[in-house]
Each structure stands twice: as C-alpha cells, then as structure tokens.
C-alpha cells in the first residue's frame, strides 16, 4: 500500500521528504508534484527501478525519460551543451520545459534513447520537488504521470493514491499542480525544434 506524504507547498516538512527519499534509495517509485503535472520518479542509477517505472507508465525503451535536475550545473553533467544551447536553457530555467539533448558519458546507456543517444533533462520550478532533489543529492529519473490508455496527466494526489496504491511506494501531496505537461524542446540536432507545446511559453525561449 502506497504511503501518502502530505507536505506544505511552501515549507515542506523535511522529515516527510526524508522518508520519501529513503523509499527512492530502496528502489521504489514515487508520484511527485512538479511545475507542470504529477510525475513518476525513481533513482537514476537503479535499473530495476527504471524498468518498474516504465512498466507502470506503459512505455518501452524508446520513450524518452527525463532527468529532473536541481540546477543548470547538474544538468550539464548529463548532457553535451554548447554555449548557444546553454543560453537558451538558462533563459527558461527553472521552469516547465524539457530539453532533449545529446547524452554525456555520465548517462547510463540504458537510460538514453537507444537510437539517438539523447536524454530529456529539466530543472523544475517547484519548491517541494526542489527540496526532494536536494535531500536526494542527485537527479531523479521521471516520466509524466499519464495512465495507460489515457491522454491526460493526473493532478489529484488522492486519485493517484487510489489508482496506484499497489504499484508505487508513495505519493507526495503538496496540493494540486498544473494539468499541462512540459513544453518539450529538442536541441540535439542544432536548431531548436518544438516537439510538444505545453505549459512553458515560447516567448521565454525567444522562439
């Protein structure tokens, strides 16, 4: 049965977030709020956890998973970023954007796209998630929480708990978050390409 961690959206209780981090370190999958919609997350270096996350989400290894990073310096450890790309990312970070970039050697091959060797990365603008990342001391592997066979992301912690109570280890409830997914920008082949229009505006990217 999944645990529900009810935390304050602006001053999340560190004690509860540490309990959530302990579950991640045991290889469990959690549902967490972001600045777009809820996401499923797990430890980036745990293959079994990543496989579990893909099964729950109903996606194969060709589906881009995302690394949630604390800041731009951490993001740069996992992707090859030139000066122009860095400036564009900095203009919209933190925020509801996912950037598809060429994966660096720091990214396990099983996590990058099998054909393109790319990875999705983002720095979320969400107090609770940032505190969780800080306590975890590393990025988290993530995917938008869209149930199999559906097109809309889930937004309500109680509904997520009810529907996924036997599949995940916990749900962090910091109140409802936005229903829109991130805007996805592919920077892996030179010119920026909008893959998905979401909550992040094009204006912030200068596109």
Secondary structure, 3 states (H helix, E strand, C coil): CCEEEECCCCCCCHHHHHHHHHHHHCCCCEEECCCCCCEEEEECCCHHHHHHHHHHHCCCCCCCCEEECCCHHHHHHHEECCHHHHHHHHHCCCCCEEEEEEECCCCCCCCCCCCCCEEEEECCCCHHHHHHHHHHCCCEEEEECECCCCCCECCCHHHHHHHHCCCCCEEEECCCCCCCCCEEEECCCCCCEEEECCCCCCHHHCC
